[in-house]
């Protein structure tokens, strides 16, 4: 199996405004991950660690096309978040 993610991969962090999402995004950025967007419903327009936040995956993808999404969301909404990523073309 080949490497699926490298330093050029454009990443979206779903749940970036939460405690875990913010902390992990910071670690990822420090490690060189190319985070191009974050998604948290109701928090669109914010900026976290220099990353623009959008209200939905559709909005994020229309603005900046990510290739991969990582989820830091509560278990109760994980399925919905994953489906939004799939519907947005990730």
N, C-alpha and C positions, 0 to 999 in steps of 0.2 A: 504494500500500500504506500502511495506517495504522500508527501506532506500536503495537507489541504489548506493550511493557513500559513502565510509568511509575513514578512514586514511590509509588503505592499498591499495586503488584503485590507479592504475597506470594511470596517466593523461598525455595527450599530449596537448600542447597549440599551436594552429594554429594561426600564426600572432604574435608570441612571441617577435619579434624584433621591432614591432611598439610601439608607445607611450603607447597606452592603453594596449596592450598585455604584455609589459614589466612591467608596473605598477601593473596590476592585477596578473601577475605571482609572483611578489614580495610579494604582499599581501597574495596570496594563500600559498606560501612557509612559510611565517611567521606564518600562521594559521595551518601549519602542513600538507598541501596537498602534496602528493607524485607525483611531476611532474617529469616524466622520459624523456620527449623529448619536443622539440619545432619544429615547421615547418614554414619556410618562404622561398618561392622560391628565389633562388639566394643568400641566406645567409647561406647555408649549411657550416658547419665547425666552425661557430661562437659558442660562449658559452654565455648564458644570465643567470645571477644569478646562475651560476653553472650548468645550464641545457644545454645539447648539442642541437644544432640546425641543422635540416636537410632540404634539398631542397624540399622534397615531403613526403607525408604520407607513400608511399610505402617504401622509404628509412628508415624512422623513425621506421616503424613496423619491417623491416628486422633487424634493430639494437637492438631495445628495444621495446618489445611488450606492448603497452599501452592498457588499457581497455576502456578508455573514452577519448574523445576529446572535447575541448572547443574552440570556434572560437572567435577571436578578429580580424576580417578582414573587409575590406570595403564592404558595401552592394553589390556592383557590382560583387564581387567574392565569396560571401557567399555560393551560391548554389554550385559552383564548389568545394569549400573547403569542404563542407559537403559531396558531392559525393565522393571526394577523400578519406575521412575518411571511408565512407561506403565500398568503393572498397578495402581499405586496411584491412578490417575486423573489424572495430569498429562499 
